[in-house]
Amino acid sequence: MSHTEFTREQQQALHDPWQWVRFQFLPGGVIGIVALGQQWPEPTLAWQGFWTLFTAYCMFCWTSCFHETVHQTLTPNRKTSILLGRLLGTAIFVPYSVYRESHIRHHAYLNKPTDWELWPYSDPKAGLWFRRVFVWFDFFLGVFAAIVTYGRIFWHQDSPITDRKLRRTIYGEYAFAVAFWGALFAIFTLTDSWHGYLRAWLIPSCIAGIFQSIRKFTEHLGMASYDPMVGTRTVVGRNWFTRMCTYLNFDIFVHGPHHRHPLVPHRTLKQKMKEYVEKQPELQYPMFRTYTGAVLDTIPFMFRNPGVGMNAGSEAPDQEKRQTENFVADVVEEVLSERDRVSASV
């Protein structure tokens, strides 16, 4: 397994004494699962509907936490990120190392055919009608689509994961997930408690998958540029609700600066975006002040042309400055070719 390499200053910047405040969704999700399983306080449609939506949103926040663990920016302690990441990866059947290897390439090769994470939208070999069908599978059954999308980078015959030690690690993570869920399914069968599993886990996780797909589409669908600052949608909220949701999801909605600087602590991303806007006010960054605005900008692409990069009308990308198998400090400066570059440095 690769480890994210930080300078001493970058490592120190990860320390945040108020980080624990963002983690309320972890116990919140557990409370919601228990309430649904026990049908507490009573099995009425109103209470069960409330707990289902509450639990689903907490699970959605779990995926944002999972994202931070693969960057290893969650805390200054790398082991904490890896341990929590493996637990969350097992829960959604997307192994930690699979997600990390896919996400590293997603940052380095955004919107390009080698962006495995955005398949099939980034793949020029994927036909328009296939993408039009897949986008709705991805939307309504995102919890299962993620297993397919992320798993491709490992199981595909052209997988870029060739290191034998890493492949053994991933096989082990898959084996543990199979054993974990196999044991649970056996318990559900023996105790005749499948209805509790469906109510307390599967339905909320499917709704969380929809939330996650909305986030992914809003950030990427329809974006043609290979430059992360203009090839992703960024949301810097004005109203309290958008700011609260951004906070609980580790500021991942501030997506352009995050994509360009994957080692930067999430709490500094808004300031980074402000600096880019001030440096190039003439550049029309795809930045939105409400999440609703970003969603409305995305919806037409879900019907007309679910694609990014070449599938969104861009020319084939130029050759990168260098190939990378880890996160870098500045994707534009270190990886992106000059021809594909749009934004300046700050």
ChimeraX attribute file (.defattr): number of C-alpha atoms within 10 A of each C-alpha:
attribute: neighborCount
match mode: 1-to-1
recipient: residues
	/A:1	14
	/A:2	11
	/A:3	13
	/A:4	16
	/A:5	14
	/A:6	18
	/A:7	10
	/A:8	8
	/A:9	8
	/A:10	16
	/A:11	18
	/A:12	13
	/A:13	17
	/A:14	21
	/A:15	15
	/A:16	13
	/A:17	7
	/A:18	8
	/A:19	13
	/A:20	8
	/A:21	10
	/A:22	15
	/A:23	17
	/A:24	12
	/A:25	22
	/A:26	15
	/A:27	11
	/A:28	15
	/A:29	23
	/A:30	15
	/A:31	16
	/A:32	27
	/A:33	24
	/A:34	16
	/A:35	20
	/A:36	27
	/A:37	18
	/A:38	14
	/A:39	18
	/A:40	14
	/A:41	10
	/A:42	12
	/A:43	13
	/A:44	10
	/A:45	9
	/A:46	10
	/A:47	15
	/A:48	21
	/A:49	14
	/A:50	13
	/A:51	23
	/A:52	25
	/A:53	17
	/A:54	20
	/A:55	30
	/A:56	27
	/A:57	23
	/A:58	27
	/A:59	30
	/A:60	26
	/A:61	26
	/A:62	22
	/A:63	20
	/A:64	17
	/A:65	25
	/A:66	24
	/A:67	23
	/A:68	21
	/A:69	24
	/A:70	27
	/A:71	21
	/A:72	25
	/A:73	25
	/A:74	25
	/A:75	19
	/A:76	17
	/A:77	13
	/A:78	17
	/A:79	12
	/A:80	14
	/A:81	21
	/A:82	20
	/A:83	13
	/A:84	17
	/A:85	28
	/A:86	21
	/A:87	15
	/A:88	21
	/A:89	22
	/A:90	20
	/A:91	13
	/A:92	18
	/A:93	23
	/A:94	24
	/A:95	27
	/A:96	26
	/A:97	24
	/A:98	24
	/A:99	23
	/A:100	24
	/A:101	24
	/A:102	25
	/A:103	23
	/A:104	23
	/A:105	21
	/A:106	19
	/A:107	23
	/A:108	30
	/A:109	24
	/A:110	30
	/A:111	35
	/A:112	27
	/A:113	21
	/A:114	17
	/A:115	23
	/A:116	27
	/A:117	25
	/A:118	24
	/A:119	23
	/A:120	23
	/A:121	32
	/A:122	27
	/A:123	21
	/A:124	18
	/A:125	10
	/A:126	14
	/A:127	13
	/A:128	17
	/A:129	12
	/A:130	12
	/A:131	23
	/A:132	18
	/A:133	13
	/A:134	16
	/A:135	25
	/A:136	16
	/A:137	14
	/A:138	22
	/A:139	21
	/A:140	17
	/A:141	18
	/A:142	24
	/A:143	24
	/A:144	16
	/A:145	19
	/A:146	20
	/A:147	15
	/A:148	15
	/A:149	19
	/A:150	23
	/A:151	20
	/A:152	18
	/A:153	21
	/A:154	20
	/A:155	11
	/A:156	10
	/A:157	8
	/A:158	10
	/A:159	11
	/A:160	15
	/A:161	16
	/A:162	10
	/A:163	9
	/A:164	9
	/A:165	10
	/A:166	16
	/A:167	16
	/A:168	12
	/A:169	16
	/A:170	18
	/A:171	16
	/A:172	13
	/A:173	21
	/A:174	21
	/A:175	13
	/A:176	15
	/A:177	21
	/A:178	14
	/A:179	12
	/A:180	14
	/A:181	15
	/A:182	12
	/A:183	12
	/A:184	13
	/A:185	15
	/A:186	12
	/A:187	13
	/A:188	15
	/A:189	11
	/A:190	10
	/A:191	9
	/A:192	10
	/A:193	13
	/A:194	15
	/A:195	12
	/A:196	17
	/A:197	16
	/A:198	14
	/A:199	18
	/A:200	25
	/A:201	20
	/A:202	15
	/A:203	16
	/A:204	27
	/A:205	25
	/A:206	20
	/A:207	23
	/A:208	27
	/A:209	27
	/A:210	20
	/A:211	20
	/A:212	23
	/A:213	23
	/A:214	20
	/A:215	18
	/A:216	16
	/A:217	25
	/A:218	26
	/A:219	24
	/A:220	25
	/A:221	30
	/A:222	28
	/A:223	27
	/A:224	23
	/A:225	24
	/A:226	29
	/A:227	24
	/A:228	27
	/A:229	26
	/A:230	21
	/A:231	25
	/A:232	31
	/A:233	27
	/A:234	28
	/A:235	28
	/A:236	21
	/A:237	20
	/A:238	12
	/A:239	11
	/A:240	9
	/A:241	12
	/A:242	17
	/A:243	19
	/A:244	13
	/A:245	17
	/A:246	19
	/A:247	16
	/A:248	19
	/A:249	23
	/A:250	22
	/A:251	22
	/A:252	25
	/A:253	27
	/A:254	27
	/A:255	25
	/A:256	26
	/A:257	27
	/A:258	26
	/A:259	23
	/A:260	21
	/A:261	21
	/A:262	22
	/A:263	23
	/A:264	22
	/A:265	22
	/A:266	22
	/A:267	17
	/A:268	14
	/A:269	22
	/A:270	20
	/A:271	12
	/A:272	18
	/A:273	23
	/A:274	12
	/A:275	15
	/A:276	18
	/A:277	17
	/A:278	12
	/A:279	14
	/A:280	14
	/A:281	10
	/A:282	8
	/A:283	14
	/A:284	10
	/A:285	19
	/A:286	17
	/A:287	21
	/A:288	19
	/A:289	15
	/A:290	17
	/A:291	23
	/A:292	13
	/A:293	13
	/A:294	20
	/A:295	17
	/A:296	11
	/A:297	16
	/A:298	21
	/A:299	16
	/A:300	13
	/A:301	20
	/A:302	18
	/A:303	13
	/A:304	12
	/A:305	19
	/A:306	29
	/A:307	31
	/A:308	30
	/A:309	27
	/A:310	21
	/A:311	27
	/A:312	20
	/A:313	14
	/A:314	15
	/A:315	13
	/A:316	14
	/A:317	18
	/A:318	14
	/A:319	13
	/A:320	17
	/A:321	13
	/A:322	10
	/A:323	13
	/A:324	15
	/A:325	13
	/A:326	17
	/A:327	25
	/A:328	21
	/A:329	16
	/A:330	20
	/A:331	21
	/A:332	26
	/A:333	15
	/A:334	15
	/A:335	18
	/A:336	24
	/A:337	18
	/A:338	14
	/A:339	12
	/A:340	17
	/A:341	17
	/A:342	15
	/A:343	17
	/A:344	12
	/A:345	10
	/A:346	11
